[in-house]
Amino acid sequence: MARHIISVILFFFLTICQLQPVSAQDNQTSFARYMLEWREKSQIAEDYLRKGEDELKKGQKYRACINNKYASKYGVEAYEALIKAQQYDEADKELVNIEDNLEYWKRLNRCNTANSLFY
């Protein structure tokens, strides 16, 4: 009976020890994937934001608004990916204002109100 209990404990111990590196590798892969998504989508968002600024300088408020909406979409997706990435890597907590930045990108989507297009 004691041999059986020791065998079961040893089996669980070996199983847990083998699963931990796989879990750590999955976390690292997920972290890298979300960081790549953040980098790509934030670059797209910045490009749309620049296009919107150019359109606004030309007096094209409607086109600027459309570009801001696209910038908002990709900016929100980028920061959501960054939030997910930080759930996998607790060591990197430099970006403490993530929620503020996320709110900024969400506000860009609100450009199509009557006051913002026709002032």
Backbone as numpy.savetxt, mean C-alpha at the origin, in Angstrom:
# Nx Ny Nz CAx CAy CAz Cx Cy Cz
3.44 -46.11 26.77 2.62 -44.92 26.77 3.49 -43.67 26.77
4.53 -43.64 27.58 5.42 -42.48 27.66 6.16 -42.28 26.34
6.52 -43.38 25.69 7.20 -43.27 24.39 6.28 -42.62 23.38
5.01 -42.98 23.44 4.03 -42.43 22.51 3.87 -40.91 22.71
3.80 -40.48 23.94 3.66 -39.05 24.25 4.91 -38.29 23.82
6.07 -38.86 24.08 7.33 -38.22 23.68 7.40 -38.14 22.16
6.96 -39.17 21.47 6.97 -39.16 20.00 6.05 -38.08 19.45
4.87 -37.94 20.06 3.93 -36.91 19.61 4.49 -35.52 19.86
5.07 -35.29 21.03 5.67 -33.99 21.35 6.82 -33.69 20.39
7.66 -34.67 20.13 8.77 -34.49 19.20 8.27 -34.18 17.79
7.20 -34.88 17.38 6.62 -34.63 16.06 6.12 -33.20 15.95
5.38 -32.72 16.95 4.87 -31.34 16.93 6.02 -30.34 16.96
7.04 -30.60 17.76 8.18 -29.70 17.84 8.88 -29.59 16.49
9.12 -30.71 15.84 9.78 -30.70 14.53 8.90 -30.02 13.47
7.61 -30.24 13.54 6.69 -29.61 12.59 6.70 -28.11 12.75
6.63 -27.64 13.96 6.63 -26.18 14.21 7.95 -25.57 13.78
9.06 -26.23 14.06 10.38 -25.70 13.67 10.51 -25.61 12.15
9.92 -26.54 11.44 10.02 -26.51 9.99 9.06 -25.50 9.38
7.95 -25.22 10.01 6.99 -24.27 9.47 7.42 -22.83 9.67
8.17 -22.55 10.69 8.56 -21.17 10.96 9.39 -20.56 9.84
10.41 -21.22 9.28 11.14 -20.62 8.16 10.26 -20.40 6.94
9.33 -21.30 6.68 8.43 -21.13 5.55 7.56 -19.89 5.78
7.08 -19.74 7.00 6.27 -18.58 7.34 7.08 -17.29 7.21
8.31 -17.29 7.66 9.16 -16.11 7.55 9.45 -15.79 6.09
9.65 -16.81 5.27 9.89 -16.59 3.85 8.64 -16.04 3.18
7.48 -16.54 3.53 6.23 -16.02 2.99 6.04 -14.56 3.38
6.35 -14.22 4.63 6.25 -12.84 5.08 7.17 -11.93 4.29
8.39 -12.40 4.04 9.35 -11.60 3.29 8.89 -11.43 1.84
8.36 -12.47 1.24 7.85 -12.39 -0.13 6.66 -11.45 -0.21
5.75 -11.55 0.75 4.58 -10.66 0.77 5.02 -9.22 0.98
5.96 -8.99 1.87 6.48 -7.65 2.11 7.05 -7.06 0.83
7.88 -7.83 0.14 8.50 -7.36 -1.10 7.45 -7.08 -2.17
6.45 -7.94 -2.26 5.39 -7.75 -3.25 4.62 -6.46 -2.99
4.25 -6.22 -1.73 3.50 -5.01 -1.40 4.36 -3.75 -1.58
5.64 -3.84 -1.27 6.51 -2.68 -1.46 6.68 -2.37 -2.95
6.77 -3.40 -3.77 6.85 -3.19 -5.21 5.57 -2.55 -5.72
4.42 -3.03 -5.24 3.15 -2.45 -5.63 3.07 -0.98 -5.21
3.55 -0.69 -3.99 3.54 0.69 -3.51 4.39 1.59 -4.41
5.57 1.12 -4.74 6.48 1.92 -5.57 5.89 2.17 -6.96
5.35 1.12 -7.57 4.80 1.27 -8.92 3.57 2.18 -8.94
2.66 1.97 -8.02 1.42 2.76 -8.02 1.66 4.19 -7.56
2.60 4.41 -6.66 2.88 5.78 -6.25 3.52 6.55 -7.39
4.32 5.89 -8.21 4.91 6.55 -9.38 3.82 6.91 -10.40
2.89 6.02 -10.63 1.78 6.30 -11.54 0.95 7.47 -11.00
0.68 7.46 -9.69 -0.09 8.54 -9.07 0.62 9.89 -9.24
1.92 9.91 -9.02 2.68 11.15 -9.17 2.65 11.64 -10.61
2.71 10.72 -11.57 2.64 11.11 -12.98 1.29 11.77 -13.30
0.21 11.17 -12.81 -1.11 11.76 -13.03 -1.24 13.11 -12.32
-0.63 13.23 -11.16 -0.68 14.48 -10.43 0.05 15.58 -11.20
1.19 15.25 -11.78 1.92 16.23 -12.61 1.10 16.63 -13.83
0.45 15.65 -14.46 -0.40 15.96 -15.62 -1.54 16.88 -15.20
-2.12 16.63 -14.03 -3.19 17.47 -13.53 -2.71 18.89 -13.28
-1.53 19.04 -12.74 -0.97 20.38 -12.50 -0.74 21.11 -13.82
-0.25 20.38 -14.80 -0.03 21.00 -16.13 -1.35 21.46 -16.74
-2.38 20.62 -16.62 -3.70 20.98 -17.16 -4.28 22.19 -16.42
-4.06 22.26 -15.13 -4.56 23.38 -14.35 -3.86 24.68 -14.74
-2.56 24.59 -15.03 -1.82 25.78 -15.49 -2.34 26.27 -16.83
-2.85 25.36 -17.64 -3.43 25.71 -18.94 -4.86 26.20 -18.81
-5.42 26.13 -17.61 -6.79 26.55 -17.40 -7.82 25.47 -17.64
-7.39 24.26 -17.81 -8.27 23.11 -18.07 -8.63 22.42 -16.76
-9.57 23.02 -16.02 -9.92 22.49 -14.70 -10.54 21.10 -14.78
-11.36 20.87 -15.79 -12.01 19.56 -15.91 -10.97 18.46 -16.17
-10.03 18.72 -17.06 -8.98 17.73 -17.34 -8.07 17.55 -16.13
-7.82 18.64 -15.43 -7.01 18.53 -14.21 -7.72 17.65 -13.20
-9.04 17.82 -13.10 -9.83 17.02 -12.17 -9.76 15.54 -12.54
-9.87 15.23 -13.80 -9.80 13.83 -14.24 -8.45 13.23 -13.87
-7.37 13.97 -14.12 -6.05 13.48 -13.76 -5.90 13.33 -12.26
-6.49 14.24 -11.50 -6.44 14.12 -10.04 -7.20 12.90 -9.56
-8.31 12.57 -10.23 -9.06 11.37 -9.86 -8.22 10.11 -10.08
-7.52 10.06 -11.22 -6.63 8.92 -11.46 -5.49 8.90 -10.45
-4.93 10.07 -10.17 -3.86 10.15 -9.18 -4.37 9.65 -7.83
-5.58 10.05 -7.48 -6.17 9.62 -6.21 -6.32 8.10 -6.17
-6.83 7.54 -7.24 -7.05 6.08 -7.30 -5.74 5.33 -7.06
-4.70 5.70 -7.81 -3.43 4.99 -7.69 -2.71 5.35 -6.39
-2.86 6.57 -5.91 -2.24 6.96 -4.65 -2.84 6.20 -3.48
-4.16 6.07 -3.47 -4.82 5.30 -2.40 -4.38 3.84 -2.46
-4.36 3.25 -3.63 -3.93 1.86 -3.76 -2.48 1.69 -3.32
-1.64 2.68 -3.64 -0.23 2.61 -3.24 -0.09 2.62 -1.72
-0.78 3.53 -1.06 -0.66 3.62 0.40 -1.33 2.45 1.10
-2.36 1.89 0.51 -2.94 0.68 1.09 -1.95 -0.48 1.00
-1.20 -0.55 -0.09 -0.17 -1.58 -0.23 0.95 -1.35 0.80
1.30 -0.09 1.04 2.33 0.21 2.02 1.88 -0.19 3.43
0.62 0.06 3.74 0.09 -0.36 5.03 0.15 -1.87 5.18
-0.20 -2.59 4.11 -0.13 -4.05 4.15 1.31 -4.53 4.30
2.24 -3.86 3.62 3.65 -4.24 3.71 4.15 -4.09 5.14
3.76 -3.02 5.80 4.25 -2.80 7.15 3.67 -3.79 8.15
2.61 -4.45 7.79 2.09 -5.51 8.66 3.01 -6.72 8.65
3.81 -6.86 7.60 4.74 -7.99 7.50 6.12 -7.66 8.04
6.47 -6.39 8.12 7.80 -6.00 8.59 7.65 -4.92 9.64
7.67 -5.32 10.89 7.48 -4.38 12.00 8.71 -3.51 12.22
9.86 -3.87 11.67 11.08 -3.11 11.91 11.06 -1.76 11.22
10.35 -1.63 10.10 10.34 -0.40 9.31 9.12 0.43 9.67
9.25 1.28 10.68 8.14 2.13 11.11 8.48 3.61 10.90
9.27 3.91 9.88 9.66 5.29 9.62 8.49 6.14 9.15
7.57 5.57 8.42 6.46 6.32 7.85 5.28 6.30 8.80
5.31 7.18 9.78 4.25 7.18 10.79 3.02 7.93 10.32
3.12 8.74 9.28 1.99 9.53 8.80 1.31 8.88 7.60
1.29 7.59 7.56 0.70 6.90 6.41 -0.78 7.23 6.27
-1.49 7.24 7.38 -2.92 7.53 7.31 -3.19 8.95 6.81
-2.34 9.91 7.21 -2.49 11.28 6.71 -2.27 11.35 5.21
-1.24 10.64 4.74 -0.98 10.61 3.30 -2.10 9.92 2.55
-2.65 8.88 3.12 -3.77 8.18 2.51 -4.97 9.11 2.39
-5.23 9.89 3.42 -6.35 10.84 3.38 -6.12 11.92 2.31
-4.87 12.35 2.15 -4.55 13.33 1.11 -4.93 12.78 -0.27
-4.55 11.55 -0.54 -4.85 10.95 -1.84 -6.35 10.75 -2.03
-7.05 10.46 -0.96 -8.50 10.32 -1.05 -9.16 11.67 -1.35
-8.62 12.74 -0.78 -9.20 14.07 -1.01 -9.06 14.51 -2.47
-8.04 14.06 -3.15 -7.86 14.42 -4.56 -9.03 13.95 -5.41
-9.70 12.92 -4.99 -10.82 12.36 -5.74 -12.05 13.26 -5.67
-12.06 14.21 -4.76 -13.22 15.07 -4.56 -13.16 16.35 -5.38
-12.47 16.35 -6.46 -12.27 17.58 -7.23 -13.46 17.93 -8.12
-14.42 17.07 -8.27 -15.48 17.32 -9.23 -16.71 18.02 -8.64
-16.55 18.61 -7.47 -17.66 19.40 -6.94 -17.78 20.69 -7.73
-18.95 21.28 -7.69 -19.19 22.50 -8.46 -18.23 23.61 -8.06
-17.93 23.72 -6.79 -17.03 24.80 -6.34 -15.61 24.63 -6.84
-15.15 23.42 -6.98 -13.75 23.21 -7.38 -13.56 23.31 -8.89
-14.61 23.05 -9.68 -14.46 23.11 -11.12 -14.73 24.51 -11.71
-15.53 25.27 -11.04 -15.98 26.52 -11.67 -15.67 27.76 -10.85
-14.55 27.83 -10.21 -14.21 29.04 -9.49 -13.19 29.85 -10.24
